[in-house]
Amino acid sequence: MNYVITGSIGHISKPVVKKLVQAGHTVTVVTSNNDRIKDIESLGAKASVGSVEDAAFVKSAFNGAEVVYLMIPPTWAPNGQWIDYLKNVANNYVAAVKDNDIKNIVLLSSVGAHLGKGTGPVDGLAYAETKLKELKDVNIKALRPSYFFNNLLSNIPMIKHMSIMGSNFGGSDDKLIMVDTNDIADVVAEELLNLKFKGFSVRYIASDERTPKEVAEILSKAIGKPTPWIEFKDADALNGMLQSGLTKSVAEAYVEMGESLRSGKMQEDYWKNRPTLGKVKLEDFAKTFAVAFNS
């Protein structure tokens, strides 16, 4: 079959491409970086270079595809433009799927997309789900991974300078649902290869469920530095992100996402549809965290 994979060959897409090629399928990888062409071709795939913000390019890149994997690349767009970017890319994907009469889609969405709004950057993924559901006679699997382990790496500067970690959530004993990119890649490849989904359906992906206090304890042990988890006030979290260089609207969006996690709303549908946990645990990621901390 002919597959088109968006998202270049990052932590998730690269192992997916490998498995599809090994299974004998034709794979085209959409990338915005010409420097990625050789790496993509070395995997046995074809590179299609262009911007997913360009509707004409996306339509052309999807030409001939029988199955597409959709992910919206992250953005640090200027104030007021990040949500427009997310919606624009989603609209381009939907139009290209429709114009090329593609019947099978796997979308990388997120925990919290069930809410539709109020979850910061996840609002754009909720929008993508909604637009895809409007397509007729198309099979769509929306994958909703949880909080990425890699997001915890952003705590490293704070640990080094203030001996704390945290965010504007995590002050209770509620568990934070986390996921490793390898576990996401396994699920993406499984769905793409099996194509057992019909109509629109959702699948959650998670690797581990721990309280933020446990997260701090395990990461502290890995780096040999006692570091408690602190729940910040929204204003303090916002100021911290602004000082780190984020634009105001992007920082506000992440504060909003933290508020949704703190209230429990963002993870509520996950608990109703809890999946089998993946193979990577927090203790495994702690080794990666320690390497990054000490580098």
Secondary structure, DSSP 8 states (H G I E B T S, - for coil): -EEEE-STTSTTHHHHHHHHHHTT-EEEEEES-GGGHHHHHHTT-EEEES-TT-HHHHHHHTTT-SEEEE--------TTTHHHHHHHHHHHHHHHHHHTT--EEEEE--TTGGGSSSSTTHHHHHHHHHHHHTSSS-EEEEEEE-EEGGGGGGGHHHHHHHS-EEESS--SS--EEEE-HHHHHHHHHHHHHH----SEEEEEE-SEEE-HHHHHHHHHHHHTS---EEE--HHHHHHHHHHTT--HHHHHHHHHHHHHHHHTTTTHHHHHT-----S--HHHHHHHHHHHHH-
